[in-house]
């Protein structure tokens, strides 16, 4: 009975705020279009514009994935096979771009490569030019660069981590048998790396396929992926049936990619004998090796750090020189209107939403994590081990489903479904933390599960023998052990909420914008003052995300987070 009641919290939350909105989207997709009155699916398949959007979404994701591998694979090899000073710090720095909110990445690239960016300003001053020589904003090239910047760390972490644990004696044995370096890679390393290469490639492709903030900020009004078109069709044209069809098409592609990933993993995985990462590391010995390592690390560092450095530098650059003018403007109502929301109020809104998100995500995530744990106790009619494992096999992927669904699709589902009693929440402030918590609570689950599964049941039994009731057992046995996992889950939920952009753009009220929504609005308004405020807010969001990531790296147990 207690397990059934425990299941009620996460399952009710998923049912009301995930399954129900998606069902509402499916029902709406069968309605006639608001423009022509014709059947919605026919409109989508006959309109050349939507076919171009689908084609652009597909090919830009493929090219972006190839670019991430072109830079990430050599870097993964360097991190896997060589030992050099500052390796731990540099590995953490290479992961930072992936955890940044997309709105920060977009703003950082405008600060670096935009018409008023650092590179254009420097070149115009150096060669006395009147117009910016680099014109990449609102082109596909800056979008591809931003996607490579965003996803290279996925390749480095996944492929490099797996590569570092491969037994180096396999390559040594091939060398003894006469294989040169290319043959050792082709016939030994590559077959063993195929599963992780496939997994990383599909994951990066999925991230690029569902790209929203990068396209919206850097691509301009003429460029759209399916995710961006869902937003524009729903918000600007209010053609909800077509937006619903586009959302279903995107979910179908996402499901297909996930299915291919799982099947390839099952077919390509081979038994391996892993060794500690340090066993395969060595100092670069020859001149070409040192040049290769130095060149890859320099290129990687410049590519990943230049946009972030440009963002900070431009936020401090004013018409009169370096200063904090853009940061002081965050507290000023320059319009004098009572309806104007100052930037610092947007920061306050994000903090309030993040606090509510953390509270809700912890309640749902802790309940879900305990539900998934195999408790070792005397069998009963309800808790037979086989039956309990079957429940866990079904529930574990169910709790991860929100991570595979786009935030824009969720926002559209909320607009469609939550507009009638008793769930008339579309105009409520509560809807934003609910949407954020749906995206954040899987991180809480993955932070707690490894610790709960490794918890020695004898500790609970000893406390019970000493007279502790179940509440005291949870308080004095479980909680101290889970404290680091809870801290990691809390930080994840907080940073996810602070940087969430897709659902927030659809759901936030004009008088209650969050930080990413405010940044997007300021970027879309003319004038240096608006642009400077967008830069300053982006630096705040960058600092919050970076501090959260560093805190996670510091407090988590080794290998204590499942993803």
For each residue, the residues with C-beta under 8 A, 3 or more apart:
1: 4 5 382
2: 5 6
3: 6 7 371 382 383
4: 1 7 8
5: 1 2 8
6: 2 3 9 367 370 371
7: 3 4 10 11 367 371 395
8: 4 5 11 12
9: 6 12 13 363 364 367 368
10: 7 13 14 364 365 367 368 371 399 441
11: 7 8 14 15
12: 8 9 15 16
13: 9 10 16 17 18 364 437 438 441
14: 10 11 17 18 19 398 399 401 402 438
15: 11 12 18 19 20
16: 12 13 19 20 423
17: 13 14 20 21 414 434 435 438
18: 13 14 15 21 22 401 402 405 410 438
19: 14 15 16 22 23
20: 15 16 17 23 24 413 417
21: 17 18 24 25 410 412 413 414 416 417 418
22: 18 19 25 26 251 405 409 413
23: 19 20 26 27 417
24: 20 21 27 28 413 416 417
25: 21 22 28 29 244 247 248 409 412 413 416 417
26: 22 23 29 30 244 248
27: 23 24 30 31
28: 24 25 31 240 241 244 416
29: 25 26 40 41 241 244 245 247 248
30: 26 27 40
31: 27 28 40 241 244
32: 36 37 38 39 40 241
33: 36 37 38 39 40 43 239 241 242
34: 237 238 239 240 241 242
35: 237 239 242
36: 32 33 43
37: 32 33
38: 32 33 42 43
39: 32 33 42 43
40: 29 30 31 32 33 43 44 241 242 244 245
41: 29 44 45 245
42: 38 39 45 46
43: 33 36 38 39 40 46 47 50 242
44: 40 41 47 50 242 245 246 249
45: 41 42 50 51
46: 42 43
47: 43 44 50 51
48: 51 52
49: 52 53
50: 43 44 45 47 53 54 229 246
51: 45 47 48 54 55
52: 48 49 55 56
53: 49 50 56 57 224 225 226 229
54: 50 51 57 58 226 249
55: 51 52 58 59
56: 52 53 59 60 223 224 225
57: 53 54 60 61 209 225 226 227
58: 54 55 61 62 209
59: 55 56 62 63
60: 56 57 63 64 140 143 144 147 208 211 225
61: 57 58 64 65 205 208 209 211
62: 58 59 65 66 205
63: 59 60 66 67 144
64: 60 61 67 68 143 144 147 148 151 204 208
65: 61 62 68 69 151 201 204 205 208
66: 62 63 69 70
67: 63 64 70 71 144 145 147 148
68: 64 65 71 72 147 148 151 152 154 155 204
69: 65 66 72 73 155 200 201 204
70: 66 67 73 148
71: 67 68 74 75 148 152 155 299 300 303
72: 68 69 75 76 151 152 153 154 155 156 159
73: 69 70 76 77 155 159
74: 71 77 78 296
75: 71 72 78 79 94 152 155 156 160 296 297 300
76: 72 73 79 80 155 156 159 160 163
77: 73 74 80 81 160 163
78: 74 75 81 82 292 293 296 297
79: 75 76 82 87 91 156 160 164
80: 76 77 159 160 161 163 164 277 280 281
81: 77 78 163 164 280 281 282
82: 78 79 281 282 283 284 289 293
83: 87 278 281 282 283
84: 87 283 284 293 297
85:
86: 89 90
87: 79 83 84 90 91
88: 91 92
89: 86 92 93
90: 86 87 93 94 297 301
91: 79 87 88 94 95 156
92: 88 89 95 96 549 550 553
93: 89 90 96 301 304 305
94: 75 90 91 97 152 153 156 157 300 304
95: 91 92 98 99 153 156 157 549
96: 92 93 99 100 153 304 308 545 546 549
97: 94 100 105 149 150 152 153 304 308
98: 95 150 151 153 154 157
99: 95 96 495 545 548 549
100: 96 97 104 105 150 499 542 545
101: 104 105 213 498 499 500 501 516 541 545
102: 105 106 150 211 212 213 214 217 499 501
103: 106 107 213 217 499 501 516 519 520 538 541
104: 100 101 107 108 311 499 519 538 541 542 545
105: 97 100 101 102 108 109 146 149 150 213 214 307
106: 102 103 109 110 146 213 214 216 217 218 523
107: 103 104 110 111 217 311 519 523 534 535 538
108: 104 105 111 112 307 308 310 311 538 542
109: 105 106 112 113 114 142 145 146 149 218 307
110: 106 107 113 114 117 137 217 218 523
111: 107 108 114 117 118 307 310 311 313 314 315 535
112: 108 109 117 118 119 306 307 310 311
113: 109 110 117 119 120 134 136 137 142 145
114: 109 110 111 117 120 137
115: 120 132 135 137
116: 120 121 132 314 528 531
117: 110 111 112 113 114 120 121 132 134 310 314
118: 111 112 121 122 310 313 314
119: 112 113 122 123 134 310
120: 113 114 115 116 117 123 124 132 133 134
121: 116 117 118 124 125
122: 118 119 125 126
123: 119 120 126 127 129 132 133 134
124: 120 121 127 128 129 130 131 132 133
125: 121 122 128
126: 122 123
127: 123 124 133
128: 124 125
129: 123 124 132 133
130: 124
131: 124
132: 115 116 117 120 123 124 129 135
133: 120 123 124 127 129
134: 113 117 119 120 123
135: 115 132 139
136: 113 139 141 142 145
137: 110 113 114 115 142 218 220
138: 142 218 219 220 222 223
139: 135 136 142 143
140: 60 143 144 219 223
141: 136 144 145
142: 109 113 136 137 138 139 145 146 218
143: 60 64 139 140 146 147 211 214 215 218 219 223
144: 60 63 64 67 140 141 147 148
145: 67 109 113 136 141 142 148 149
146: 105 106 109 142 143 149 150 214 218
147: 60 64 67 68 143 144 150 151 207 208 211 214
148: 64 67 68 70 71 144 145 151 152 303
149: 97 105 109 145 146 152 303 304 307
150: 97 98 100 102 105 146 147 207 214
151: 64 65 68 72 98 147 148 154 155 204 207 208
152: 68 71 72 75 94 97 148 149 155 156 300 303 304
153: 72 94 95 96 97 98 156 157 304
154: 68 72 98 151 157 158 200 203 204 207
155: 68 69 71 72 73 75 76 151 152 158 159 160 200 204
156: 72 75 76 79 91 94 95 152 153 159 160
157: 94 95 98 153 154 160 161
158: 154 155 161 162 196 199 200 203
159: 72 73 76 80 155 156 162 163 193 196 197 200
160: 75 76 77 79 80 155 156 157 163 164
161: 80 157 158 164 165 277
162: 158 159 165 166 193 196
163: 76 77 80 81 159 160 166 189 193 196
164: 79 80 81 160 161 277 280 281
165: 161 162 274 275 276 277 280
166: 162 163 170 189 192 193 272 274 275 280
167: 170 272 273 274 275 279 280
168: 171 172 275 279 280
169: 172 173
170: 166 167 173 174 188 192
171: 168 174 175 184 188 189
172: 168 169 175 176
173: 169 170 176 177
174: 170 171 177 179 183 184 187 188
175: 171 172 178 179 184
176: 172 173
177: 173 174
178: 175
179: 174 175 183 184 187 188
180: 183 184
181: 184 185
182: 185 186
183: 174 179 180 186 187
184: 171 174 175 179 180 181 187 188 189
185: 181 182 188 189 190
186: 182 183 189 190
187: 174 179 183 184 190 191
188: 170 171 174 179 184 185 191 192
189: 163 166 171 184 185 186 192 193
190: 185 186 187 193 194
191: 187 188 194 270
192: 166 170 188 189 270 272
193: 159 162 163 166 189 190 196 197
194: 190 191 197 198 268
195: 198 199 264 265 268 269 270
196: 158 159 162 163 193 199 200
197: 159 193 194 200 201
198: 194 195 201 202 261 264 265 268
199: 158 195 196 202 203 261 265
200: 69 154 155 158 159 196 197 203 204
201: 65 69 197 198 204 205
202: 198 199 205 206 257 258 260 261 264
203: 154 158 199 200 206 207 261
204: 64 65 68 69 151 154 155 200 201 207 208
205: 61 62 65 201 202 208 209 257
206: 202 203 209 210 254 257 258
207: 147 150 151 154 203 204 210 211
208: 60 61 64 65 147 151 204 205 211
209: 57 58 61 205 206 225 226 250 253 254 257
210: 206 207 225 226 227 250 254 406
211: 60 61 102 143 147 207 208 214 215 225 227
212: 102 215 216 225 227 228 231 406 407 408 501 502
213: 101 102 103 105 106 216 217 501 502 516 520
214: 102 105 106 143 146 147 150 211 217 218 219
215: 143 211 212 218 219 223 224 225 227 228
216: 106 212 213 219 228 231 520
217: 102 103 106 107 110 213 214 520 523
218: 106 109 110 137 138 142 143 146 214 215
219: 138 140 143 214 215 216 222 223 224 228
220: 137 138 223
221:
222: 138 219
223: 56 138 140 143 215 219 220 228
224: 53 56 215 219 228 229 232
225: 53 56 57 60 209 210 211 212 215 228 229
226: 53 54 57 209 210 229 230 246 249 250 253
227: 57 210 211 212 215 230 231 250 406 408 502
228: 212 215 216 219 223 224 225 231 232
229: 50 53 224 225 226 232 233 246
230: 226 227 233 234 243 246 247 250 406 408 409 412
231: 212 216 227 228 234 235 408 502 505 506
232: 224 228 229 235 236 237
233: 229 230 236 237 239 242 243 246
234: 230 231 237 238 239 240 243 412 415 506
235: 231 232 238 505 506
236: 232 233
237: 34 35 232 233 234
238: 34 234 235
239: 33 34 35 233 234 242 243
240: 28 34 234 243 244 412 415 416
241: 28 29 31 32 33 34 40 244 245
242: 33 34 35 40 43 44 233 239 245 246
243: 230 233 234 239 240 246 247 412
244: 25 26 28 29 31 40 240 241 247 248 412 416
245: 29 40 41 44 241 242 248 249
246: 44 50 226 229 230 233 242 243 249 250
247: 25 29 230 243 244 250 251 406 408 409 412 413
248: 25 26 29 244 245 251 252
249: 44 54 226 245 246 252 253
250: 209 210 226 227 230 246 247 253 254 406 409
251: 22 247 248 254 255 405 406 409
252: 248 249 255 256
253: 209 226 249 250 256 257
254: 206 209 210 250 251 257 258 404 405 406
255: 251 252 258 259
256: 252 253 259 260
257: 202 205 206 209 253 254 260 261
258: 202 206 254 255 261 262 404
259: 255 256 262 263
260: 202 256 257 263 264
261: 198 199 202 203 257 258 264 265
262: 258 259 265 266
263: 259 260 266 267
264: 195 198 202 260 261 267 268
265: 195 198 199 261 262 268 269
266: 262 263 269
267: 263 264
268: 194 195 198 264 265
269: 195 265 266
270: 191 192 195
271:
272: 166 167 192
273: 167
274: 165 166 167
275: 165 166 167 168 279 280
276: 165 279
277: 80 161 164 165 280 281
278: 83 281
279: 167 168 275 276
280: 80 81 164 165 166 167 168 275 277
281: 80 81 82 83 164 277 278
282: 81 82 83 285
283: 82 83 84
284: 82 84 289 290 292 293
285: 282 289
286: 289 290
287: 290 291
288: 291 292
289: 82 284 285 286 292 293
290: 284 286 287 293 294
291: 287 288 294 295
292: 78 284 288 289 295 296
293: 78 82 84 284 289 290 296 297
294: 290 291 297 298
295: 291 292 298 299
296: 74 75 78 292 293 299 300
297: 75 78 84 90 293 294 300 301
298: 294 295 301 302
299: 71 295 296 302 303
300: 71 75 94 152 296 297 303 304
301: 90 93 297 298 304 305
302: 298 299 305 306
303: 71 148 149 152 299 300 306
304: 93 94 96 97 149 152 153 300 301 307 308
305: 93 301 302 308 309
306: 112 302 303 309 310
307: 105 108 109 111 112 149 304 310 311
308: 96 97 108 304 305 311 312 542
309: 305 306 312 313
310: 108 111 112 117 118 119 306 307 313 314
311: 104 107 108 111 112 307 308 314 315 535 538 539 542
312: 308 309 315 316 539 542
313: 111 118 309 310 316 317
314: 111 116 117 118 310 311 317 535
315: 111 311 312 326 327 532 535 536 538 539
316: 312 313 322 323 324 326
317: 313 314 321 322
318: 321 322 323 325 326 532
319: 528
320: 323 325
321: 317 318
322: 316 317 318
323: 316 318 320
324: 316 327 328
325: 318 320 328 329 532
326: 315 316 318 329 330 529 532 533 535 536
327: 315 324 330 536
328: 324 325 331 332
329: 325 326 332 334 343 529 532 533 536
330: 326 327 342 343 344 347 533 536 537
331: 328 342 343 344
332: 328 329 342
333: 336 337 340 342
334: 329 340 529
335: 340
336: 333 340
337: 333 340
338:
339: 511
340: 333 334 335 336 337
341: 345 346 510 511 512 513 518
342: 330 331 332 333 345 346
343: 329 330 331 346 347 518 522 533 536 537
344: 330 331 347 348
345: 341 342 348 349
346: 341 342 343 349 350 513 514 515 517 518 537
347: 330 343 344 350 351 515 537 540
348: 344 345 351 352
349: 345 346 352 353 512 513 514 515
350: 346 347 353 354 497 498 514 515 516
351: 347 348 354 355 498
352: 348 349 355 356
353: 349 350 356 357 432 433 436 497 514
354: 350 351 357 358 436 493 494 497 498
355: 351 352 358 359
356: 352 353 359 360 430 433 437
357: 353 354 360 361 433 436 437 440 493 494 496 497
358: 354 355 361 362 440 490 493 494 497
359: 355 356 362 363
360: 356 357 363 364 433 434 437 441
361: 357 358 364 365 436 437 440 441 443 444 489 493
362: 358 359 365 366 444 486 489 490 493
363: 9 359 360 366 367
364: 9 10 13 360 361 367 368 437 441 444
365: 10 361 362 368 369 440 441 442 443 444 445 447 448 489 493
366: 362 363 369 370 444 448 486
367: 6 7 9 10 363 364 370 371
368: 9 10 364 365 371 372 395 399 441 444 445
369: 365 366 372 373 444 445 448 449 452
370: 6 366 367 373 452
371: 3 6 7 10 367 368 395
372: 368 369 392 395 396 399 445 449
373: 369 370 449 452 453
374: 385 388 389 392 453
375: 383 457
376: 457
377: 383 457
378:
379: 383 384 385
380: 383 384
381: 384
382: 1 3 387
383: 3 375 377 379 380 387 388
384: 379 380 381 387 388
385: 374 379 388 389
386: 389 390
387: 382 383 384 390 391
388: 374 383 384 385 391 392
389: 374 385 386 392 393
390: 386 387 393 394
391: 387 388 394 395
392: 372 374 388 389 395 396
393: 389 390 396
394: 390 391 397 398
395: 7 368 371 372 391 392 398 399
396: 372 392 393 399 400
397: 394 400 401
398: 14 394 395 401
399: 10 14 368 372 395 396 441 442 445
400: 396 397 403 404 442 445
401: 14 18 397 398 404 405
402: 14 18 405 410 438 439 441 442
403: 400 439 442
404: 254 258 400 401
405: 18 22 251 254 401 402 409 410
406: 210 212 227 230 247 250 251 254 409 410 502
407: 212 410 411 435 439 500 501 502 503
408: 212 227 230 231 247 411 412 502 503 505 506
409: 22 25 230 247 250 251 405 406 412 413
410: 18 21 402 405 406 407 413 414 435 438 439 502 503
411: 407 408 414 415 435 502 503 504 505 506 507
412: 21 25 230 234 240 243 244 247 408 409 415 416 506
413: 20 21 22 24 25 247 409 410 416 417
414: 17 21 410 411 417 418 425 426 431 435 503 506 507
415: 234 240 411 412 418 419 426 506 507
416: 21 24 25 28 240 244 412 413 419
417: 20 21 23 24 25 413 414 423
418: 21 414 415 423 424 425 426 431
419: 415 416 424 426
420: 423 424
421: 424
422:
423: 16 417 418 420
424: 418 419 420 421 427 428
425: 414 418 428 430 431 434
426: 414 415 418 419 431 507
427: 424 509
428: 424 425 431
429: 432 509 512
430: 356 425 433 434
431: 414 418 425 426 428 434 435 507
432: 353 429 435 436 503 504 507 508 514
433: 353 356 357 360 430 436 437 497
434: 17 360 425 430 431 437 438
435: 17 407 410 411 414 431 432 438 439 500 503 504 507
436: 353 354 357 361 432 433 439 440 493 496 497 500 503 504
437: 13 356 357 360 361 364 433 434 440 441 493 497
438: 13 14 17 18 402 410 434 435 441
439: 402 403 407 410 435 436 442 496 500 503
440: 357 358 361 365 436 437 443 444 492 493 496 497
441: 10 13 360 361 364 365 368 399 402 437 438 444 445 493
442: 365 399 400 402 403 439 445 446
443: 361 365 440 446 447 489 492 493 496
444: 361 362 364 365 366 368 369 440 441 447 448 489 490 492 493
445: 365 368 369 372 399 400 441 442 448 449 489
446: 442 443 449 561 562 563
447: 365 443 444 485 486 488 489 492 556 560 561 562
448: 365 366 369 444 445 451 452 482 485 486 489
449: 369 372 373 445 446 452 453 562
450: 453 454 485 557 559 560 561 562
451: 448 454 455 481 482 484 485 557 560
452: 369 370 373 448 449 455 482
453: 373 374 449 450
454: 450 451
455: 451 452 459 460 478 481
456: 459
457: 375 376 377 460 461
458: 461 462
459: 455 456 462 463 477
460: 455 457 463 464 473 477 478
461: 457 458 464 465
462: 458 459 465 466
463: 459 460 466 468 472 473 476 477
464: 460 461 467 468 473
465: 461 462
466: 462 463
467: 464
468: 463 464 472 473 476 477
469: 472 473
470: 473 474
471: 474 475
472: 463 468 469 475 476
473: 460 463 464 468 469 470 476 477 478
474: 470 471 477 478 479
475: 471 472 478 479
476: 463 468 472 473 479 480
477: 459 460 463 468 473 474 480 481
478: 455 460 473 474 475 481 482
479: 474 475 476 482 483
480: 476 477 483
481: 451 455 477 478
482: 448 451 452 478 479 485 486
483: 479 480 486 487
484: 451 487 488 555 556 557 560
485: 447 448 450 451 482 488 489 556 557 560
486: 362 366 447 448 482 483 489 490
487: 483 484 490 491 551 555
488: 447 484 485 491 492 552 555 556 560 561
489: 361 362 365 443 444 445 447 448 485 486 492 493
490: 358 362 444 486 487 493 494
491: 487 488 494 495 548 551 552 555
492: 440 443 444 447 488 489 495 496 548 552
493: 354 357 358 361 362 365 436 437 440 441 443 444 489 490 496 497
494: 354 357 358 490 491 497 498 548
495: 99 491 492 498 499 544 545 548 549
496: 357 436 439 440 443 492 493 499 500
497: 350 353 354 357 358 433 436 437 440 493 494 500
498: 101 350 351 354 494 495 515 541 544 545 548
499: 100 101 102 103 104 495 496 516 541 545
500: 101 407 435 436 439 496 497 503 504 514 516
501: 101 102 103 212 213 407 504 505 516 517 520
502: 212 213 227 231 406 407 408 410 411 505 506
503: 407 408 410 411 414 432 435 436 439 500 506 507
504: 411 432 435 436 500 501 507 508 514 516 517
505: 231 235 408 411 501 502 508 516 517 520
506: 231 234 235 408 411 412 414 415 502 503
507: 411 414 415 426 431 432 435 503 504
508: 432 504 505 512 513 514 517
509: 427 429 512 513
510: 341 513
511: 339 341
512: 341 349 429 508 509
513: 341 346 349 508 509 510 517 518 521
514: 346 349 350 353 432 500 504 508 517 518
515: 346 347 349 350 498 518 519 537 540 541
516: 101 103 213 350 499 500 501 504 505 519 520 541
517: 346 501 504 505 508 513 514 520 521
518: 341 343 346 513 514 515 521 522 537
519: 103 104 107 515 516 522 523 534 537 538 541
520: 103 213 216 217 501 505 516 517 523 524
521: 513 517 518 524 525
522: 343 518 519 525 530 531 533 534 537
523: 106 107 110 217 519 520 530 531 534
524: 520 521
525: 521 522 530
526: 530
527: 530 531
528: 116 319 531 532
529: 326 329 334 532 533
530: 522 523 525 526 527 533 534
531: 116 522 523 527 528 534 535
532: 315 318 325 326 329 528 529 535 536
533: 326 329 330 343 522 529 530 536 537
534: 107 519 522 523 530 531 537 538
535: 107 111 311 314 315 326 531 532 538 539
536: 315 326 327 329 330 343 532 533 539 540
537: 330 343 346 347 515 518 519 522 533 534 540 541
538: 103 104 107 108 311 315 519 534 535 541 542
539: 311 312 315 535 536 542 543
540: 347 515 536 537 543 544
541: 101 103 104 498 499 515 516 519 537 538 544 545
542: 100 104 108 308 311 312 538 539 545 546
543: 539 540 546 547
544: 495 498 540 541 547 548
545: 96 99 100 101 104 495 498 499 541 542 548 549
546: 96 542 543 549 550
547: 543 544 550 551
548: 99 491 492 494 495 498 544 545 551 552
549: 92 95 96 99 495 545 546 552 553
550: 92 546 547 553 554
551: 487 491 547 548 554 555
552: 488 491 492 548 549 555 556 561
553: 92 549 550 556
554: 550 551
555: 484 487 488 491 551 552
556: 447 484 485 488 552 553 560 561
557: 450 451 484 485 560
558:
559: 450
560: 447 450 451 484 485 488 556 557
561: 446 447 450 488 552 556
562: 446 447 449 450
563: 446
